Amino acid sequence: MPDKDMLIRLFYKLDTSGDGSVSRKELFEGLQRAGVSPTILQRLMERLDLNGDGVITLCEYKTAIGANK
């Protein structure tokens, strides 16, 4: 299992617009290049986007990976 610091760095890499959140487009573009399938990407989006607005905020991301503690 990756450590939480590495997962936080991944969030910032995926946030290509630099707005402090990861859009569906940023998630899909970033992880498809790494070979992640569209089905897995959809599941990730559903798990990480806690309020269902199509954007993953840093707070949502930290909550989803258990880094808010």
CHARMM internal coordinates of N, CA and C (Angstrom, degrees):
IC EDIT
DIST 1 N 1 CA 1.4654
DIST 1 CA 1 C 1.5253
ANGL 1 N 1 CA 1 C 108.83
DIST 1 C 2 N 1.3333
ANGL 1 CA 1 C 2 N 117.36
DIHE 1 N 1 CA 1 C 2 N 129.08
DIST 2 N 2 CA 1.4648
ANGL 1 C 2 N 2 CA 120.43
DIHE 1 CA 1 C 2 N 2 CA 178.77
DIST 2 CA 2 C 1.5280
ANGL 2 N 2 CA 2 C 110.93
DIHE 1 C 2 N 2 CA 2 C -64.10
DIST 2 C 3 N 1.3383
ANGL 2 CA 2 C 3 N 115.87
DIHE 2 N 2 CA 2 C 3 N 149.39
DIST 3 N 3 CA 1.4589
ANGL 2 C 3 N 3 CA 117.75
DIHE 2 CA 2 C 3 N 3 CA 178.38
DIST 3 CA 3 C 1.5330
ANGL 3 N 3 CA 3 C 110.34
DIHE 2 C 3 N 3 CA 3 C -77.37
DIST 3 C 4 N 1.3117
ANGL 3 CA 3 C 4 N 115.22
DIHE 3 N 3 CA 3 C 4 N 161.16
DIST 4 N 4 CA 1.4670
ANGL 3 C 4 N 4 CA 120.68
DIHE 3 CA 3 C 4 N 4 CA -174.04
DIST 4 CA 4 C 1.5202
ANGL 4 N 4 CA 4 C 112.52
DIHE 3 C 4 N 4 CA 4 C -65.15
DIST 4 C 5 N 1.3330
ANGL 4 CA 4 C 5 N 117.93
DIHE 4 N 4 CA 4 C 5 N -35.13
DIST 5 N 5 CA 1.4686
ANGL 4 C 5 N 5 CA 120.19
DIHE 4 CA 4 C 5 N 5 CA 177.92
DIST 5 CA 5 C 1.5219
ANGL 5 N 5 CA 5 C 111.09
DIHE 4 C 5 N 5 CA 5 C -62.14
DIST 5 C 6 N 1.3277
ANGL 5 CA 5 C 6 N 116.69
DIHE 5 N 5 CA 5 C 6 N -41.21
DIST 6 N 6 CA 1.4556
ANGL 5 C 6 N 6 CA 120.73
DIHE 5 CA 5 C 6 N 6 CA 178.55
DIST 6 CA 6 C 1.5290
ANGL 6 N 6 CA 6 C 110.73
DIHE 5 C 6 N 6 CA 6 C -64.98
DIST 6 C 7 N 1.3256
ANGL 6 CA 6 C 7 N 116.65
DIHE 6 N 6 CA 6 C 7 N -39.12
DIST 7 N 7 CA 1.4648
ANGL 6 C 7 N 7 CA 120.43
DIHE 6 CA 6 C 7 N 7 CA 178.75
DIST 7 CA 7 C 1.5313
ANGL 7 N 7 CA 7 C 111.26
DIHE 6 C 7 N 7 CA 7 C -67.07
DIST 7 C 8 N 1.3287
ANGL 7 CA 7 C 8 N 117.53
DIHE 7 N 7 CA 7 C 8 N -35.77
DIST 8 N 8 CA 1.4681
ANGL 7 C 8 N 8 CA 120.60
DIHE 7 CA 7 C 8 N 8 CA 176.81
DIST 8 CA 8 C 1.5287
ANGL 8 N 8 CA 8 C 109.57
DIHE 7 C 8 N 8 CA 8 C -66.77
DIST 8 C 9 N 1.3238
ANGL 8 CA 8 C 9 N 117.73
DIHE 8 N 8 CA 8 C 9 N -41.03
DIST 9 N 9 CA 1.4733
ANGL 8 C 9 N 9 CA 120.31
DIHE 8 CA 8 C 9 N 9 CA 176.74
DIST 9 CA 9 C 1.5271
ANGL 9 N 9 CA 9 C 110.47
DIHE 8 C 9 N 9 CA 9 C -60.95
DIST 9 C 10 N 1.3266
ANGL 9 CA 9 C 10 N 117.00
DIHE 9 N 9 CA 9 C 10 N -38.09
DIST 10 N 10 CA 1.4626
ANGL 9 C 10 N 10 CA 120.89
DIHE 9 CA 9 C 10 N 10 CA 177.33
DIST 10 CA 10 C 1.5228
ANGL 10 N 10 CA 10 C 110.56
DIHE 9 C 10 N 10 CA 10 C -61.13
DIST 10 C 11 N 1.3327
ANGL 10 CA 10 C 11 N 117.22
DIHE 10 N 10 CA 10 C 11 N -41.94
DIST 11 N 11 CA 1.4657
ANGL 10 C 11 N 11 CA 120.57
DIHE 10 CA 10 C 11 N 11 CA 177.94
DIST 11 CA 11 C 1.5269
ANGL 11 N 11 CA 11 C 109.89
DIHE 10 C 11 N 11 CA 11 C -55.02
DIST 11 C 12 N 1.3207
ANGL 11 CA 11 C 12 N 116.94
DIHE 11 N 11 CA 11 C 12 N -48.83
DIST 12 N 12 CA 1.4665
ANGL 11 C 12 N 12 CA 120.36
DIHE 11 CA 11 C 12 N 12 CA -178.19
DIST 12 CA 12 C 1.5234
ANGL 12 N 12 CA 12 C 112.32
DIHE 11 C 12 N 12 CA 12 C -66.57
DIST 12 C 13 N 1.3279
ANGL 12 CA 12 C 13 N 118.06
DIHE 12 N 12 CA 12 C 13 N -31.27
DIST 13 N 13 CA 1.4673
ANGL 12 C 13 N 13 CA 120.49
DIHE 12 CA 12 C 13 N 13 CA 175.32
DIST 13 CA 13 C 1.5261
ANGL 13 N 13 CA 13 C 110.96
DIHE 12 C 13 N 13 CA 13 C -68.52
DIST 13 C 14 N 1.3288
ANGL 13 CA 13 C 14 N 116.10
DIHE 13 N 13 CA 13 C 14 N -38.39
DIST 14 N 14 CA 1.4659
ANGL 13 C 14 N 14 CA 120.07
DIHE 13 CA 13 C 14 N 14 CA 179.99
DIST 14 CA 14 C 1.5200
ANGL 14 N 14 CA 14 C 111.91
DIHE 13 C 14 N 14 CA 14 C -71.29
DIST 14 C 15 N 1.3205
ANGL 14 CA 14 C 15 N 117.12
DIHE 14 N 14 CA 14 C 15 N -27.97
DIST 15 N 15 CA 1.4700
ANGL 14 C 15 N 15 CA 122.50
DIHE 14 CA 14 C 15 N 15 CA -179.63
DIST 15 CA 15 C 1.5264
ANGL 15 N 15 CA 15 C 109.51
DIHE 14 C 15 N 15 CA 15 C -77.99
DIST 15 C 16 N 1.3311
ANGL 15 CA 15 C 16 N 116.19
DIHE 15 N 15 CA 15 C 16 N 72.31
DIST 16 N 16 CA 1.4625
ANGL 15 C 16 N 16 CA 120.75
DIHE 15 CA 15 C 16 N 16 CA -175.15
DIST 16 CA 16 C 1.5204
ANGL 16 N 16 CA 16 C 113.31
DIHE 15 C 16 N 16 CA 16 C -69.81
DIST 16 C 17 N 1.3225
ANGL 16 CA 16 C 17 N 118.12
DIHE 16 N 16 CA 16 C 17 N -21.49
DIST 17 N 17 CA 1.4685
ANGL 16 C 17 N 17 CA 120.83
DIHE 16 CA 16 C 17 N 17 CA 178.61
DIST 17 CA 17 C 1.5236
ANGL 17 N 17 CA 17 C 111.64
DIHE 16 C 17 N 17 CA 17 C -82.33
DIST 17 C 18 N 1.3287
ANGL 17 CA 17 C 18 N 116.74
DIHE 17 N 17 CA 17 C 18 N -16.56
DIST 18 N 18 CA 1.4553
ANGL 17 C 18 N 18 CA 121.02
DIHE 17 CA 17 C 18 N 18 CA 179.61
DIST 18 CA 18 C 1.5133
ANGL 18 N 18 CA 18 C 114.83
DIHE 17 C 18 N 18 CA 18 C 72.84
DIST 18 C 19 N 1.3408
ANGL 18 CA 18 C 19 N 116.89
DIHE 18 N 18 CA 18 C 19 N 20.75
DIST 19 N 19 CA 1.4678
ANGL 18 C 19 N 19 CA 119.90
DIHE 18 CA 18 C 19 N 19 CA -177.36
DIST 19 CA 19 C 1.5292
ANGL 19 N 19 CA 19 C 113.59
DIHE 18 C 19 N 19 CA 19 C -92.26
DIST 19 C 20 N 1.3275
ANGL 19 CA 19 C 20 N 117.17
DIHE 19 N 19 CA 19 C 20 N 4.65
DIST 20 N 20 CA 1.4611
ANGL 19 C 20 N 20 CA 120.34
DIHE 19 CA 19 C 20 N 20 CA 177.91
DIST 20 CA 20 C 1.5115
ANGL 20 N 20 CA 20 C 114.58
DIHE 19 C 20 N 20 CA 20 C 85.48
DIST 20 C 21 N 1.3288
ANGL 20 CA 20 C 21 N 116.74
DIHE 20 N 20 CA 20 C 21 N 9.70
DIST 21 N 21 CA 1.4574
ANGL 20 C 21 N 21 CA 120.99
DIHE 20 CA 20 C 21 N 21 CA 176.64
DIST 21 CA 21 C 1.5257
ANGL 21 N 21 CA 21 C 108.57
DIHE 20 C 21 N 21 CA 21 C -144.05
DIST 21 C 22 N 1.3240
ANGL 21 CA 21 C 22 N 115.64
DIHE 21 N 21 CA 21 C 22 N 163.30
DIST 22 N 22 CA 1.4598
ANGL 21 C 22 N 22 CA 121.36
DIHE 21 CA 21 C 22 N 22 CA 179.41
DIST 22 CA 22 C 1.5191
ANGL 22 N 22 CA 22 C 108.00
DIHE 21 C 22 N 22 CA 22 C -116.33
DIST 22 C 23 N 1.3186
ANGL 22 CA 22 C 23 N 115.59
DIHE 22 N 22 CA 22 C 23 N 117.05
DIST 23 N 23 CA 1.4653
ANGL 22 C 23 N 23 CA 120.37
DIHE 22 CA 22 C 23 N 23 CA 177.95
DIST 23 CA 23 C 1.5263
ANGL 23 N 23 CA 23 C 109.52
DIHE 22 C 23 N 23 CA 23 C -78.75
DIST 23 C 24 N 1.3036
ANGL 23 CA 23 C 24 N 114.66
DIHE 23 N 23 CA 23 C 24 N 166.15
DIST 24 N 24 CA 1.4676
ANGL 23 C 24 N 24 CA 120.37
DIHE 23 CA 23 C 24 N 24 CA 175.83
DIST 24 CA 24 C 1.5307
ANGL 24 N 24 CA 24 C 109.72
DIHE 23 C 24 N 24 CA 24 C -55.56
DIST 24 C 25 N 1.3316
ANGL 24 CA 24 C 25 N 115.85
DIHE 24 N 24 CA 24 C 25 N -44.27
DIST 25 N 25 CA 1.4655
ANGL 24 C 25 N 25 CA 121.20
DIHE 24 CA 24 C 25 N 25 CA -179.43
DIST 25 CA 25 C 1.5299
ANGL 25 N 25 CA 25 C 110.85
DIHE 24 C 25 N 25 CA 25 C -61.22
DIST 25 C 26 N 1.3310
ANGL 25 CA 25 C 26 N 117.58
DIHE 25 N 25 CA 25 C 26 N -45.72
DIST 26 N 26 CA 1.4637
ANGL 25 C 26 N 26 CA 120.86
DIHE 25 CA 25 C 26 N 26 CA 179.67
DIST 26 CA 26 C 1.5282
ANGL 26 N 26 CA 26 C 111.01
DIHE 25 C 26 N 26 CA 26 C -62.36
DIST 26 C 27 N 1.3250
ANGL 26 CA 26 C 27 N 116.80
DIHE 26 N 26 CA 26 C 27 N -42.88
DIST 27 N 27 CA 1.4625
ANGL 26 C 27 N 27 CA 121.15
DIHE 26 CA 26 C 27 N 27 CA 179.42
DIST 27 CA 27 C 1.5229
ANGL 27 N 27 CA 27 C 110.36
DIHE 26 C 27 N 27 CA 27 C -61.37
DIST 27 C 28 N 1.3328
ANGL 27 CA 27 C 28 N 115.95
DIHE 27 N 27 CA 27 C 28 N -49.30
DIST 28 N 28 CA 1.4580
ANGL 27 C 28 N 28 CA 120.28
DIHE 27 CA 27 C 28 N 28 CA -176.65
DIST 28 CA 28 C 1.5255
ANGL 28 N 28 CA 28 C 110.96
DIHE 27 C 28 N 28 CA 28 C -65.68
DIST 28 C 29 N 1.3378
ANGL 28 CA 28 C 29 N 117.42
DIHE 28 N 28 CA 28 C 29 N -45.91
DIST 29 N 29 CA 1.4661
ANGL 28 C 29 N 29 CA 119.94
DIHE 28 CA 28 C 29 N 29 CA -179.22
DIST 29 CA 29 C 1.5254
ANGL 29 N 29 CA 29 C 111.43
DIHE 28 C 29 N 29 CA 29 C -63.90
DIST 29 C 30 N 1.3135
ANGL 29 CA 29 C 30 N 116.97
DIHE 29 N 29 CA 29 C 30 N -42.90
DIST 30 N 30 CA 1.4573
ANGL 29 C 30 N 30 CA 120.43
DIHE 29 CA 29 C 30 N 30 CA -177.87
DIST 30 CA 30 C 1.5110
ANGL 30 N 30 CA 30 C 113.62
DIHE 29 C 30 N 30 CA 30 C -67.49
DIST 30 C 31 N 1.3105
ANGL 30 CA 30 C 31 N 116.97
DIHE 30 N 30 CA 30 C 31 N -41.48
DIST 31 N 31 CA 1.4607
ANGL 30 C 31 N 31 CA 119.48
DIHE 30 CA 30 C 31 N 31 CA -174.98
DIST 31 CA 31 C 1.5247
ANGL 31 N 31 CA 31 C 113.45
DIHE 30 C 31 N 31 CA 31 C -89.77
DIST 31 C 32 N 1.3274
ANGL 31 CA 31 C 32 N 118.46
DIHE 31 N 31 CA 31 C 32 N -23.02
DIST 32 N 32 CA 1.4675
ANGL 31 C 32 N 32 CA 119.52
DIHE 31 CA 31 C 32 N 32 CA 175.01
DIST 32 CA 32 C 1.5235
ANGL 32 N 32 CA 32 C 110.03
DIHE 31 C 32 N 32 CA 32 C -65.24
DIST 32 C 33 N 1.3383
ANGL 32 CA 32 C 33 N 116.26
DIHE 32 N 32 CA 32 C 33 N -36.53
DIST 33 N 33 CA 1.4723
ANGL 32 C 33 N 33 CA 119.74
DIHE 32 CA 32 C 33 N 33 CA 177.11
DIST 33 CA 33 C 1.5238
ANGL 33 N 33 CA 33 C 110.95
DIHE 32 C 33 N 33 CA 33 C -61.98
DIST 33 C 34 N 1.3230
ANGL 33 CA 33 C 34 N 116.27
DIHE 33 N 33 CA 33 C 34 N -27.21
DIST 34 N 34 CA 1.4654
ANGL 33 C 34 N 34 CA 121.02
DIHE 33 CA 33 C 34 N 34 CA 179.04
DIST 34 CA 34 C 1.5302
ANGL 34 N 34 CA 34 C 111.73
DIHE 33 C 34 N 34 CA 34 C -86.96
DIST 34 C 35 N 1.3329
ANGL 34 CA 34 C 35 N 117.00
DIHE 34 N 34 CA 34 C 35 N 1.78
DIST 35 N 35 CA 1.4554
ANGL 34 C 35 N 35 CA 120.83
DIHE 34 CA 34 C 35 N 35 CA 175.96
DIST 35 CA 35 C 1.5163
ANGL 35 N 35 CA 35 C 115.63
DIHE 34 C 35 N 35 CA 35 C 90.53
DIST 35 C 36 N 1.3322
ANGL 35 CA 35 C 36 N 117.55
DIHE 35 N 35 CA 35 C 36 N 14.04
DIST 36 N 36 CA 1.4647
ANGL 35 C 36 N 36 CA 120.80
DIHE 35 CA 35 C 36 N 36 CA 179.02
DIST 36 CA 36 C 1.5298
ANGL 36 N 36 CA 36 C 108.60
DIHE 35 C 36 N 36 CA 36 C -78.30
DIST 36 C 37 N 1.3173
ANGL 36 CA 36 C 37 N 116.90
DIHE 36 N 36 CA 36 C 37 N 133.62
DIST 37 N 37 CA 1.4629
ANGL 36 C 37 N 37 CA 121.36
DIHE 36 CA 36 C 37 N 37 CA -176.34
DIST 37 CA 37 C 1.5290
ANGL 37 N 37 CA 37 C 111.51
DIHE 36 C 37 N 37 CA 37 C -72.41
DIST 37 C 38 N 1.3374
ANGL 37 CA 37 C 38 N 117.27
DIHE 37 N 37 CA 37 C 38 N 153.72
DIST 38 N 38 CA 1.4632
ANGL 37 C 38 N 38 CA 120.81
DIHE 37 CA 37 C 38 N 38 CA 177.74
DIST 38 CA 38 C 1.5290
ANGL 38 N 38 CA 38 C 113.32
DIHE 37 C 38 N 38 CA 38 C -56.88
DIST 38 C 39 N 1.3234
ANGL 38 CA 38 C 39 N 117.60
DIHE 38 N 38 CA 38 C 39 N -35.16
DIST 39 N 39 CA 1.4674
ANGL 38 C 39 N 39 CA 120.58
DIHE 38 CA 38 C 39 N 39 CA 178.91
DIST 39 CA 39 C 1.5245
ANGL 39 N 39 CA 39 C 110.88
DIHE 38 C 39 N 39 CA 39 C -63.89
DIST 39 C 40 N 1.3119
ANGL 39 CA 39 C 40 N 116.84
DIHE 39 N 39 CA 39 C 40 N -45.29
DIST 40 N 40 CA 1.4671
ANGL 39 C 40 N 40 CA 121.36
DIHE 39 CA 39 C 40 N 40 CA 178.57
DIST 40 CA 40 C 1.5237
ANGL 40 N 40 CA 40 C 110.02
DIHE 39 C 40 N 40 CA 40 C -65.94
DIST 40 C 41 N 1.3261
ANGL 40 CA 40 C 41 N 117.28
DIHE 40 N 40 CA 40 C 41 N -39.56
DIST 41 N 41 CA 1.4630
ANGL 40 C 41 N 41 CA 120.79
DIHE 40 CA 40 C 41 N 41 CA 178.40
DIST 41 CA 41 C 1.5200
ANGL 41 N 41 CA 41 C 111.12
DIHE 40 C 41 N 41 CA 41 C -60.91
DIST 41 C 42 N 1.3168
ANGL 41 CA 41 C 42 N 116.91
DIHE 41 N 41 CA 41 C 42 N -41.71
DIST 42 N 42 CA 1.4644
ANGL 41 C 42 N 42 CA 120.42
DIHE 41 CA 41 C 42 N 42 CA 178.35
DIST 42 CA 42 C 1.5253
ANGL 42 N 42 CA 42 C 110.63
DIHE 41 C 42 N 42 CA 42 C -62.92
DIST 42 C 43 N 1.3185
ANGL 42 CA 42 C 43 N 116.71
DIHE 42 N 42 CA 42 C 43 N -43.55
DIST 43 N 43 CA 1.4709
ANGL 42 C 43 N 43 CA 120.44
DIHE 42 CA 42 C 43 N 43 CA 178.52
DIST 43 CA 43 C 1.5251
ANGL 43 N 43 CA 43 C 111.60
DIHE 42 C 43 N 43 CA 43 C -63.44
DIST 43 C 44 N 1.3259
ANGL 43 CA 43 C 44 N 116.42
DIHE 43 N 43 CA 43 C 44 N -40.88
DIST 44 N 44 CA 1.4646
ANGL 43 C 44 N 44 CA 120.32
DIHE 43 CA 43 C 44 N 44 CA 177.11
DIST 44 CA 44 C 1.5215
ANGL 44 N 44 CA 44 C 111.09
DIHE 43 C 44 N 44 CA 44 C -60.62
DIST 44 C 45 N 1.3256
ANGL 44 CA 44 C 45 N 115.76
DIHE 44 N 44 CA 44 C 45 N -45.71
DIST 45 N 45 CA 1.4648
ANGL 44 C 45 N 45 CA 119.62
DIHE 44 CA 44 C 45 N 45 CA -179.75
DIST 45 CA 45 C 1.5210
ANGL 45 N 45 CA 45 C 110.16
DIHE 44 C 45 N 45 CA 45 C -59.45
DIST 45 C 46 N 1.3146
ANGL 45 CA 45 C 46 N 117.15
DIHE 45 N 45 CA 45 C 46 N -44.23
DIST 46 N 46 CA 1.4651
ANGL 45 C 46 N 46 CA 121.16
DIHE 45 CA 45 C 46 N 46 CA 179.96
DIST 46 CA 46 C 1.5265
ANGL 46 N 46 CA 46 C 111.82
DIHE 45 C 46 N 46 CA 46 C -63.09
DIST 46 C 47 N 1.3200
ANGL 46 CA 46 C 47 N 117.10
DIHE 46 N 46 CA 46 C 47 N -37.57
DIST 47 N 47 CA 1.4708
ANGL 46 C 47 N 47 CA 120.91
DIHE 46 CA 46 C 47 N 47 CA -179.29
DIST 47 CA 47 C 1.5174
ANGL 47 N 47 CA 47 C 113.02
DIHE 46 C 47 N 47 CA 47 C -76.65
DIST 47 C 48 N 1.3240
ANGL 47 CA 47 C 48 N 117.12
DIHE 47 N 47 CA 47 C 48 N -35.85
DIST 48 N 48 CA 1.4629
ANGL 47 C 48 N 48 CA 120.67
DIHE 47 CA 47 C 48 N 48 CA -174.54
DIST 48 CA 48 C 1.5238
ANGL 48 N 48 CA 48 C 113.16
DIHE 47 C 48 N 48 CA 48 C -87.47
DIST 48 C 49 N 1.3160
ANGL 48 CA 48 C 49 N 117.57
DIHE 48 N 48 CA 48 C 49 N -32.60
DIST 49 N 49 CA 1.4693
ANGL 48 C 49 N 49 CA 122.06
DIHE 48 CA 48 C 49 N 49 CA -179.66
DIST 49 CA 49 C 1.5271
ANGL 49 N 49 CA 49 C 108.32
DIHE 48 C 49 N 49 CA 49 C -84.84
DIST 49 C 50 N 1.3121
ANGL 49 CA 49 C 50 N 115.57
DIHE 49 N 49 CA 49 C 50 N 81.84
DIST 50 N 50 CA 1.4648
ANGL 49 C 50 N 50 CA 121.13
DIHE 49 CA 49 C 50 N 50 CA -170.01
DIST 50 CA 50 C 1.5228
ANGL 50 N 50 CA 50 C 114.14
DIHE 49 C 50 N 50 CA 50 C -63.56
DIST 50 C 51 N 1.3346
ANGL 50 CA 50 C 51 N 118.43
DIHE 50 N 50 CA 50 C 51 N -30.99
DIST 51 N 51 CA 1.4654
ANGL 50 C 51 N 51 CA 119.29
DIHE 50 CA 50 C 51 N 51 CA -179.47
DIST 51 CA 51 C 1.5283
ANGL 51 N 51 CA 51 C 112.81
DIHE 50 C 51 N 51 CA 51 C -99.70
DIST 51 C 52 N 1.3301
ANGL 51 CA 51 C 52 N 117.58
DIHE 51 N 51 CA 51 C 52 N 1.04
DIST 52 N 52 CA 1.4568
ANGL 51 C 52 N 52 CA 121.59
DIHE 51 CA 51 C 52 N 52 CA 173.88
DIST 52 CA 52 C 1.5124
ANGL 52 N 52 CA 52 C 116.15
DIHE 51 C 52 N 52 CA 52 C 71.38
DIST 52 C 53 N 1.3416
ANGL 52 CA 52 C 53 N 117.77
DIHE 52 N 52 CA 52 C 53 N 23.49
DIST 53 N 53 CA 1.4669
ANGL 52 C 53 N 53 CA 119.86
DIHE 52 CA 52 C 53 N 53 CA -177.89
DIST 53 CA 53 C 1.5237
ANGL 53 N 53 CA 53 C 113.91
DIHE 52 C 53 N 53 CA 53 C -92.06
DIST 53 C 54 N 1.3310
ANGL 53 CA 53 C 54 N 117.65
DIHE 53 N 53 CA 53 C 54 N 3.70
DIST 54 N 54 CA 1.4603
ANGL 53 C 54 N 54 CA 120.71
DIHE 53 CA 53 C 54 N 54 CA 178.13
DIST 54 CA 54 C 1.5159
ANGL 54 N 54 CA 54 C 114.43
DIHE 53 C 54 N 54 CA 54 C 87.54
DIST 54 C 55 N 1.3280
ANGL 54 CA 54 C 55 N 116.80
DIHE 54 N 54 CA 54 C 55 N 3.91
DIST 55 N 55 CA 1.4592
ANGL 54 C 55 N 55 CA 122.45
DIHE 54 CA 54 C 55 N 55 CA -179.24
DIST 55 CA 55 C 1.5235
ANGL 55 N 55 CA 55 C 108.31
DIHE 54 C 55 N 55 CA 55 C -134.07
DIST 55 C 56 N 1.3212
ANGL 55 CA 55 C 56 N 116.49
DIHE 55 N 55 CA 55 C 56 N 136.72
DIST 56 N 56 CA 1.4641
ANGL 55 C 56 N 56 CA 121.45
DIHE 55 CA 55 C 56 N 56 CA 177.41
DIST 56 CA 56 C 1.5217
ANGL 56 N 56 CA 56 C 107.76
DIHE 55 C 56 N 56 CA 56 C -101.92
DIST 56 C 57 N 1.3206
ANGL 56 CA 56 C 57 N 116.35
DIHE 56 N 56 CA 56 C 57 N 112.13
DIST 57 N 57 CA 1.4625
ANGL 56 C 57 N 57 CA 119.77
DIHE 56 CA 56 C 57 N 57 CA 176.69
DIST 57 CA 57 C 1.5271
ANGL 57 N 57 CA 57 C 109.13
DIHE 56 C 57 N 57 CA 57 C -81.75
DIST 57 C 58 N 1.3200
ANGL 57 CA 57 C 58 N 116.08
DIHE 57 N 57 CA 57 C 58 N 163.43
DIST 58 N 58 CA 1.4600
ANGL 57 C 58 N 58 CA 119.49
DIHE 57 CA 57 C 58 N 58 CA 177.70
DIST 58 CA 58 C 1.5234
ANGL 58 N 58 CA 58 C 110.52
DIHE 57 C 58 N 58 CA 58 C -60.61
DIST 58 C 59 N 1.3245
ANGL 58 CA 58 C 59 N 117.04
DIHE 58 N 58 CA 58 C 59 N -38.35
DIST 59 N 59 CA 1.4638
ANGL 58 C 59 N 59 CA 120.98
DIHE 58 CA 58 C 59 N 59 CA 178.97
DIST 59 CA 59 C 1.5334
ANGL 59 N 59 CA 59 C 110.88
DIHE 58 C 59 N 59 CA 59 C -62.91
DIST 59 C 60 N 1.3318
ANGL 59 CA 59 C 60 N 117.32
DIHE 59 N 59 CA 59 C 60 N -45.45
DIST 60 N 60 CA 1.4689
ANGL 59 C 60 N 60 CA 120.80
DIHE 59 CA 59 C 60 N 60 CA 177.43
DIST 60 CA 60 C 1.5276
ANGL 60 N 60 CA 60 C 110.40
DIHE 59 C 60 N 60 CA 60 C -60.71
DIST 60 C 61 N 1.3098
ANGL 60 CA 60 C 61 N 115.27
DIHE 60 N 60 CA 60 C 61 N -44.24
DIST 61 N 61 CA 1.4622
ANGL 60 C 61 N 61 CA 121.08
DIHE 60 CA 60 C 61 N 61 CA -178.58
DIST 61 CA 61 C 1.5235
ANGL 61 N 61 CA 61 C 110.91
DIHE 60 C 61 N 61 CA 61 C -61.46
DIST 61 C 62 N 1.3343
ANGL 61 CA 61 C 62 N 115.74
DIHE 61 N 61 CA 61 C 62 N -48.11
DIST 62 N 62 CA 1.4667
ANGL 61 C 62 N 62 CA 119.66
DIHE 61 CA 61 C 62 N 62 CA 179.69
DIST 62 CA 62 C 1.5236
ANGL 62 N 62 CA 62 C 111.11
DIHE 61 C 62 N 62 CA 62 C -61.91
DIST 62 C 63 N 1.3246
ANGL 62 CA 62 C 63 N 116.73
DIHE 62 N 62 CA 62 C 63 N -39.96
DIST 63 N 63 CA 1.4638
ANGL 62 C 63 N 63 CA 120.21
DIHE 62 CA 62 C 63 N 63 CA 177.56
DIST 63 CA 63 C 1.5282
ANGL 63 N 63 CA 63 C 110.28
DIHE 62 C 63 N 63 CA 63 C -62.13
DIST 63 C 64 N 1.3226
ANGL 63 CA 63 C 64 N 116.66
DIHE 63 N 63 CA 63 C 64 N -45.93
DIST 64 N 64 CA 1.4613
ANGL 63 C 64 N 64 CA 121.36
DIHE 63 CA 63 C 64 N 64 CA -177.25
DIST 64 CA 64 C 1.5284
ANGL 64 N 64 CA 64 C 112.63
DIHE 63 C 64 N 64 CA 64 C -64.49
DIST 64 C 65 N 1.3337
ANGL 64 CA 64 C 65 N 117.53
DIHE 64 N 64 CA 64 C 65 N -33.23
DIST 65 N 65 CA 1.4698
ANGL 64 C 65 N 65 CA 119.39
DIHE 64 CA 64 C 65 N 65 CA -178.98
DIST 65 CA 65 C 1.5270
ANGL 65 N 65 CA 65 C 112.53
DIHE 64 C 65 N 65 CA 65 C -96.17
DIST 65 C 66 N 1.3358
ANGL 65 CA 65 C 66 N 116.06
DIHE 65 N 65 CA 65 C 66 N 2.16
DIST 66 N 66 CA 1.4608
ANGL 65 C 66 N 66 CA 120.29
DIHE 65 CA 65 C 66 N 66 CA 177.74
DIST 66 CA 66 C 1.5123
ANGL 66 N 66 CA 66 C 114.22
DIHE 65 C 66 N 66 CA 66 C 76.07
DIST 66 C 67 N 1.3291
ANGL 66 CA 66 C 67 N 117.40
DIHE 66 N 66 CA 66 C 67 N 28.32
DIST 67 N 67 CA 1.4667
ANGL 66 C 67 N 67 CA 121.21
DIHE 66 CA 66 C 67 N 67 CA -177.72
DIST 67 CA 67 C 1.5210
ANGL 67 N 67 CA 67 C 112.67
DIHE 66 C 67 N 67 CA 67 C -101.26
DIST 67 C 68 N 1.3162
ANGL 67 CA 67 C 68 N 118.44
DIHE 67 N 67 CA 67 C 68 N 8.27
DIST 68 N 68 CA 1.4673
ANGL 67 C 68 N 68 CA 121.46
DIHE 67 CA 67 C 68 N 68 CA -179.62
DIST 68 CA 68 C 1.5161
ANGL 68 N 68 CA 68 C 112.25
DIHE 67 C 68 N 68 CA 68 C -87.15
DIST 68 C 69 N 1.2943
ANGL 68 CA 68 C 69 N 117.48
DIHE 68 N 68 CA 68 C 69 N 4.25
DIST 69 N 69 CA 1.4672
ANGL 68 C 69 N 69 CA 120.68
DIHE 68 CA 68 C 69 N 69 CA -175.57
DIST 69 CA 69 C 1.4968
ANGL 69 N 69 CA 69 C 110.98
DIHE 68 C 69 N 69 CA 69 C -95.35
END
COOR INIT
IC SEED 1 N 1 CA 1 C
IC BUILD
